[in-house]
């Protein structure tokens, strides 16, 4: 489910593939110190989720529905988070989107895949 506010989520086609990732964000002063052990200081300030989303074999209208749902600069997404084993709603922004064509007929277009990352804000 996707929307511009947490209380205004609407359904989009379920992705065929979802790959979950968690990135550690370190402070600007993270790094190594020149002590005897050359100690590394991570200085964790946040952890952010990243989802790689892929839909396969969508028709033109369903492809447009997915792409338009993620067009706003920031969107709220309801998804299952493996770290908590619960459904969560978090705010994300999306990366570059691709939609290579599988076939074109008089009846319309079928896209091989529609894929992009969404990264937690």
DAHUKA-V533299 format. One record per residue. N is the residue number from 1. RES is the residue in one small letter. OMEGA is omega as a letter, one per 30 degrees, with the letter a starting at -180 (* if undefined). Layout:
n->{N N}
res->{RES RES}
omega->{OMEGA OMEGA}
//
This chain:
n->{1 2 3 4 5 6 7 8 9 10 11 12 13 14 15 16 17 18 19 20 21 22 23 24 25 26 27 28 29 30 31 32 33 34 35 36 37 38 39 40 41 42 43 44 45 46 47 48 49 50 51 52 53 54 55 56 57 58 59 60 61 62 63 64 65 66 67 68 69 70 71 72 73 74 75 76 77 78 79 80 81 82 83 84 85 86 87 88 89 90 91 92 93 94 95 96 97 98 99 100 101 102 103 104 105 106 107 108 109 110 111 112 113 114 115 116 117 118 119 120 121}
res->{x x x x x x x x x x x x x x x x x x x x x x x x x x x x x x x x x x x x x x x x x x x x x x x x x x x x x x x x x x x x x x x x x x x x x x x x x x x x x x x x x x x x x x x x x x x x x x x x x x x x x x x x x x x x x x x x x x x x x x x x x}
omega->{a l a l l a a l l a l l l l l a l l a l l a l l a l a a l l a l a l a a a a l l a l l l l l a l l l l a l l a l l l a a l l l l l a l l a l l a l l l a l a l a a a l a l l l l l l a l a l l a l l l a l l l l l a l a l a l l l a l l l a a a *}
//
